[in-house]
């Protein structure tokens, strides 16, 4: 399944650790697991990574950064709390995020600081009285999971994002944790590869087994298969005299969230074959899990829109390939392999 979600009412630290070990993340108050993400006007695989800590040692460059920033700045650790100061810092730098962006920190975390569910801590980095960076992370029974870092762009030369990750890793090691979970990287994009600079990571394969990067790089991830199948379908349609137009569809996640949305389009990319009346379209799409192509008639789902508390990133606003309206499937015209 491309997307799975779970909203816990209670969660033992050991159970949270088990979720992480099976490839789940935390987003706001949800736990979720996903195979694909729409970013940079294409479809990428989500590749889970984690850092084993039992034999971990900081690299010389990281020790240098810890010493340098440790002398220059003051760091305060404590329970996670959203303050006006941190909200201002988030607002100053949230434009660097991709996708659908939460309007505020309060909106991101809402009930997510309920310590009956999550044990969330924060580091705040100060330059004098000014907060210039903060990171939020969860403590489980055997691991630390990084959630979010916000950094003042005026201090870009101080590598505050890496610095707060190093602080989290150091705390995890001091607590004798087994793993540090920094989230994920993408196939076909270096956007999150800075996470890999910390050490010798493990990555999760499609069978949900962890493997060391030193042993093998991720083979043929689903994002690669989606891009390949879409390219083949586009070529086939052009050979038949059509002029298909590529579209990237971030709302493919919605039908995986709730049963009433079963009629919504579930594919992260499609080809517009023909515009029809009343906003309907004839499209081609593919399912990389079953290696199946589809020809569909779709229409706008006017009753569904992006929630008002979510903003479109610059990538989404400026990317000409994105289709940002929600679509429903009217008719399955053909399917083939």
C-alpha positions in Angstrom: 0.0 0.0 0.0 1.4 3.4 -1.0 0.2 5.2 2.2 -0.7 3.9 5.7 -1.7 5.9 8.7 -2.4 5.3 12.3 -3.8 7.8 14.9 -2.8 6.5 18.4 -4.7 7.4 21.5 -2.0 5.9 23.6 1.4 4.6 22.7 4.0 2.8 24.8 7.6 3.8 24.1 8.4 0.2 23.1 5.5 0.2 20.7 6.6 3.5 19.1 10.1 2.0 18.7 8.6 -1.0 17.0 6.7 1.3 14.6 9.9 3.1 13.7 11.7 -0.2 13.1 9.0 -1.1 10.6 9.3 2.1 8.6 6.7 4.4 10.1 7.3 8.1 10.7 5.5 10.7 12.9 3.8 13.6 11.2 1.9 15.9 13.6 -0.1 13.5 15.8 -0.3 10.7 13.1 2.0 7.8 12.5 2.3 7.1 8.8 4.2 5.0 6.3 4.5 5.9 2.6 6.2 4.6 -0.4 6.2 7.7 -2.7 6.3 11.5 -2.4 5.6 14.2 -5.0 8.4 16.7 -5.0 10.6 18.7 -7.5 7.9 18.1 -10.2 8.4 14.3 -10.2 7.7 11.2 -8.1 10.3 9.9 -5.7 10.6 6.8 -3.6 10.7 7.4 0.2 13.8 5.5 1.5 13.8 5.1 5.3 17.1 5.4 6.9 18.4 5.0 10.5 21.8 5.4 12.2 23.0 2.5 14.4 24.5 3.9 17.5 26.2 0.9 19.2 29.5 1.4 17.3 28.9 5.1 16.4 31.7 7.6 16.5 31.5 11.3 15.5 33.7 12.2 12.5 36.4 14.9 13.0 34.3 17.4 11.0 31.3 16.9 13.3 33.4 17.2 16.5 34.8 20.5 15.1 31.3 21.8 14.4 30.1 20.8 17.9 33.1 22.6 19.5 32.8 25.7 17.3 29.1 26.2 17.8 29.3 25.1 21.4 31.7 28.0 22.1 29.6 30.5 20.1 26.0 29.6 21.0 24.0 28.5 24.0 21.9 25.4 23.9 18.8 24.7 26.0 17.2 21.2 26.2 13.8 20.6 27.6 10.2 19.3 27.0 8.9 20.5 23.6 6.8 23.7 23.9 5.6 26.0 21.1 6.2 29.6 22.0 5.8 32.9 20.1 9.5 33.0 19.7 9.7 29.6 18.0 6.6 30.5 15.9 8.4 33.6 14.6 11.5 31.4 13.8 9.3 28.9 11.9 7.6 31.6 9.9 11.0 33.1 8.9 12.2 29.9 7.3 9.2 27.7 6.4 9.6 28.7 2.8 12.4 26.2 2.5 10.0 23.3 3.0 8.4 21.5 0.0 4.9 20.2 -0.4 1.9 21.3 1.7 3.2 23.5 4.5 1.6 23.9 7.9 0.8 27.5 8.6 2.3 27.3 12.1 4.2 25.1 14.6 1.0 24.9 16.7 -0.8 23.5 13.7 2.0 20.9 13.1 2.0 19.6 16.6 -1.5 20.4 17.9 -2.2 17.5 20.2 1.2 15.9 19.4 2.8 17.2 22.6 0.4 15.0 24.6 3.0 13.1 26.7 0.5 10.2 27.2 1.3 9.4 23.5 4.7 10.9 22.7 7.7 11.9 24.8 8.9 14.9 22.8 11.9 17.0 23.6 13.5 20.1 22.0 16.9 21.7 21.6 16.8 25.5 21.3 20.0 27.2 20.1 20.5 30.8 21.2 22.8 33.6 20.1 22.6 35.8 23.1 18.9 36.3 23.8 17.8 35.3 20.3 16.6 31.9 19.3 18.3 31.0 16.1 17.5 27.3 15.8 15.3 24.6 17.3 14.8 20.9 16.8 12.0 18.6 18.0 12.5 14.9 18.6 10.8 11.9 20.2 12.3 9.5 22.8 11.2 5.9 22.6 12.4 2.8 24.5 15.4 2.1 22.3 15.6 5.0 19.8 15.4 8.7 19.1 13.3 10.0 16.2 14.0 13.4 14.7 10.8 15.3 13.8 11.6 18.9 12.7 14.4 21.4 12.7 14.0 25.1 12.1 16.9 27.4 11.6 17.4 31.1 11.1 18.5 31.6 7.4 20.7 34.5 8.5 22.9 31.9 10.3 23.3 29.5 7.3 27.1 29.5 7.5 26.9 27.9 11.0 25.3 24.7 9.7 22.6 24.8 12.4 20.5 22.0 10.9 23.5 19.6 11.0 24.4 21.0 14.4 21.0 20.2 15.9 21.1 16.7 14.4 24.5 16.1 16.0 23.0 17.3 19.4 20.2 14.7 19.0 22.6 11.9 18.0 24.9 12.8 21.0 21.9 12.7 23.4 20.7 9.4 21.9 24.2 7.9 22.4 24.4 9.2 26.0 21.0 7.5 26.6 22.4 4.2 25.3 19.9 4.1 22.5 20.2 1.6 19.6 19.2 3.9 16.7 18.7 7.4 15.6 15.9 7.9 13.0 16.3 11.1 10.9 13.4 10.4 8.6 14.0 9.5 4.9 16.0 10.3 1.8 14.7 10.2 -1.8 15.7 8.2 -4.8 16.7 10.3 -7.7 17.3 13.5 -5.6 20.0 14.7 -3.3 17.6 17.0 -1.4 17.9 15.1 1.9 21.3 13.5 1.5 22.8 15.8 4.1 21.4 13.4 6.6 23.7 10.7 5.3 26.8 12.7 6.4 26.5 11.7 10.0 27.8 8.1 9.6 27.2 4.6 8.3 23.4 4.4 7.8 21.0 1.5 7.3 18.2 1.7 4.8 14.9 -0.2 4.5 14.3 -2.3 1.4 10.9 -3.0 -0.1 10.5 -6.1 2.1 10.8 -3.8 5.1 14.2 -5.3 6.0 17.1 -3.1 7.1 20.3 -3.2 5.2 23.6 -1.4 5.5 24.5 1.1 2.8 28.0 -0.3 2.8 26.6 -3.7 1.7 24.2 -2.5 -1.1 22.5 0.6 -2.4 18.7 0.6 -2.7 17.9 -1.3 -5.9 15.2 -0.2 -8.4 12.9 1.6 -5.9 9.2 2.2 -6.6 9.8 5.8 -7.7 12.1 4.6 -10.4 9.5 2.1 -11.6 6.8 4.8 -11.6 8.9 7.1 -13.7 9.9 4.3 -16.1 6.3 3.1 -16.6 5.0 6.6 -17.1 7.7 7.3 -19.7 6.8 4.0 -21.6 3.1 4.9 -21.5 3.8 8.4 -22.8 5.9 7.0 -25.7 3.1 4.5 -26.6 0.5 7.2 -26.6 2.6 9.5 -28.8 3.1 6.6 -31.2 -0.7 6.5 -31.5 -0.9 10.1 -32.4 -1.8 11.6 -29.0 0.0 14.5 -27.3 -0.1 13.5 -23.6 0.8 16.1 -21.0 2.6 14.9 -17.8 1.1 15.9 -14.4 2.3 15.2 -10.9 -0.5 14.7 -8.4 0.3 15.2 -4.7 -3.3 14.5 -3.6 -2.9 10.8 -4.4 -2.6 10.3 -0.6 -6.1 11.3 0.2 -8.0 8.1 -0.7 -5.6 6.1 1.5 -6.6 8.2 4.6 -10.3 7.4 4.8 -12.7 4.8 3.3 -15.3 7.5 2.1 -12.7 8.7 -0.4 -12.4 5.4 -2.3 -13.5 7.0 -5.6 -10.6 9.5 -5.6 -7.6 9.1 -7.9 -4.8 7.1 -6.2 -1.9 7.6 -8.5 0.9 10.1 -7.9 1.4 10.9 -11.6 -0.7 10.8 -14.7 -0.8 11.8 -18.4 -3.6 14.1 -19.7 -4.7 12.5 -23.0 -7.6 14.7 -23.7 -9.6 17.5 -22.0 -13.3 16.7 -21.9 -16.4 18.7 -21.0 -17.2 20.1 -17.6 -13.6 19.8 -16.3 -13.4 16.1 -17.0 -10.2 14.6 -18.4 -9.1 11.4 -20.2 -5.9 10.3 -18.5 -3.4 7.5 -18.4 -1.8 6.3 -15.2 0.1 3.4 -13.8 0.3 1.2 -10.7 3.9 0.3 -10.0 2.9 -2.2 -7.4 1.0 -4.4 -9.9 2.7 -3.2 -13.1 -0.7 -2.2 -14.5 -1.5 0.7 -16.8 -4.9 2.4 -16.7 -6.9 4.7 -19.0 -9.4 6.6 -16.9 -12.0 9.4 -17.1 -11.5 11.7 -14.1 -13.4 14.8 -12.9 -12.8 17.5 -10.2 -13.9 16.5 -6.7 -15.3 19.9 -5.9 -16.3 19.0 -2.3 -12.6 18.5 -1.4 -10.0 21.2 -1.2 -6.6 21.7 0.6 -7.3 22.6 4.2 -7.1 26.3 4.9 -4.3 25.7 7.5 -2.0 24.3 4.7 0.0 26.5 2.4 1.5 25.5 -1.0 5.3 25.5 -1.1 7.1 27.5 -3.7 7.8 24.2 -5.5 4.1 23.5 -5.8 3.1 27.0 -6.6 5.7 27.5 -9.4 5.9 23.9 -10.8 3.9 23.8 -14.0 3.6 20.0 -13.9 1.6 19.8 -10.7 -2.1 19.2 -10.7 -3.3 20.6 -7.3 -7.0 20.0 -7.5 -8.5 16.9 -6.1 -9.7 14.4 -8.7 -12.2 11.5 -8.6 -12.4 8.6 -11.0 -15.6 8.6 -13.1 -14.9 5.6 -15.3 -12.1 3.0 -15.7 -11.9 2.7 -19.5 -9.1 0.2 -19.9 -6.4 -1.5 -17.9 -3.5 -3.5 -19.2 0.1 -4.7 -18.5 
